[in-house]
Amino acid sequence: MSNTDGNHRAGEPSLKTLRTLVLLGHVTLAVTLASWLLMYLLNGKPYENTWWIIFITLVLGRGAAVGYGLGKHFSPMYLFFLAVMADVFLVFYIYPLFVRNYRHLKRVPHIGIYLDNLHTVAIEYKSRVAPYGIAGLLAFVIFPFWSTGPLVGAVLGFLIGLPAVATLLSVTIGNIIATAIWVWFYDSLHDWNQNAALIL
């Protein structure tokens, strides 16, 4: 999709910006994997299971990942770092892919249906978030319910016409705040009652 065509959207980033985001995705993924190796070499167990935390974050969300990680005795600070970074590199990879292909989502090889579903979820929230702009997007990402994470937030920011930098800053800050709340909440609950934390 070219930014020189007649269908240019407000807030649509340039191809150079999208390439930079993918590069940042590579960097954040490399940093995340390097931290995994370092923590495992320095501490051993339970850090060999770090890939589970990343997987759970990507599939079930940061709350599930933090709860699982604390149950396995991961450091709360490392869990915070890992959950934030997993969402960040996911956004840096998927946001450019979505922006480049949003008009033809179902034709994207292999992941078109996923992108189309992401688009559908974002459209459902668009009318509620759009009037509040950046503040609405930030609150949307912080709000701890299904489908309100940084990836849907990034797509939503694009759909309501926010510039890419504003969108990605908002969802990153929202993600950091939400993850910090999850870590604090689960850590406090885990100290009080491990079974309650596991059930939640």
Buried (B, 14 or more C-beta within 10 A) or exposed (E): BEBEEEEEBEBBBEBEBBEBBBEBBEEBBEBBBEBBEEBBEEEEEBBEBBEBBBBBBBEEBBBBBBBBBBBBEBBBEBBBBBBBBBBBBBBBBBBBBBBBBBEEBEEBEEBBEBBBEBBEBBEEBEEEBBEEBBEBBBBBBBEBEEBBBBBBBBBBBBBBEBBBEBBBBBBBBBBBBBBBBBBEBBBEBBEEEEEEBBEE
